[in-house]
Amino acid sequence: MTNQLDRAATWPVLTDATRAALREILVHGVLSRAEIARALGLSRASLTRAVRTLQEHGFVIEVGTDVRGATGRPSELLRTSEGVWEFLGVKLTQDRLYAAVTDLAGRVLALHEETLRDPSPDALVQQVAEVTERLRAASPAISSLGVSVPGDVVTRDGVTVVEVSQFLGWRDVPLSSMLEARTGLTTFTVNDVDALTAKEHWIGAGAGVGSMALVTVGAGVGFGLVTNGEVSEGAHGRFGRVGHLPVYGGGPDCGVGHEGCVSGYLPSSIIARNAGHDDTSYGAVVDLARAGDEAALEAFRDAGTALGVLLSTVVTLVDPESIVLTGDGLPVYDIARAEVDAAFRKGLRPYEPAVTVVVQPFEFSEWARAAAVLAVRRLLRF
Ligand SMILES: [Zn+2]
């Protein structure tokens, strides 16, 4: 076991040019040396040095030559290697842990999920460490860990801290350093919606677009944004916290004193509660609504209106090319589509065209994959 774990390489210090060359290859899949040099404005000598470093560390391999270049001279094609650098992503929810092992390019190599035994920080670090150890036994090339949490993540004096997570019941938890001490792996912690937005921007629905908004519905309501080709980040780790946007005045209290905000209607447990059921019975309330139960339908219609208001607010504020909608709460878009569309339309100016909503089928493994991709992005600084 120890020998196996020792095989994991430590991420080397790379020059800016070397990192940029690797990013280019990752983003494009396969590139010739000539294309990389052109894209980055590198001299032949600098490119040769960068590629040699990438090959020495096992990041890229040559896969033939390309003679399409303007000069007609053959140029070696490069792509990322497999099996040398692997990454573990962990997505935490209130009650479950989802894990994905990926390669450098974000391709999924293994998936795992289990129930969270105890969400308190020490117990959770112990459980993540155990999962990491098991997955590393099968994937010894895992070199870093990305963890995505439902909560606000900030950096204070160089230390990453989960400032607040209502779902996990946390305040000020230095999760990255706790996990690094326990696993020995470089660890990055990020808000779950921010991680998913970054992944969609790189290798998902938002790949190649200049602006994209991501809205997630489920236990919570999330919002992420790509604008001018970059993932937007707030100043205090609280970017896009749209869960408490007002929908109607005078509606139900959301729990923090607002009356009629998004969180009074749209979270899955609130839909169940508003339908007159236990707040853990969301799946059953979805079934009731589909079977025509009036109380369940009413709760979904209100949730649909809240979602439509949210979508129109997003369009009004950021004018995205498209909105990607995903999350385990997607049944609301199906059951209450008429209410979503009506409120969305009503929130816009009458002469504005609607913005396309791209529904992304929901899988938690994609959130875990996003956490692994986050580790790659942080290491490559993009
Ligand atoms: Zn509220």
Residues whose N, C-alpha, C, O or C-beta is under 5 A from the ligand:
A	BS01	ZN	G243 H244 C254 H258 C261 S263
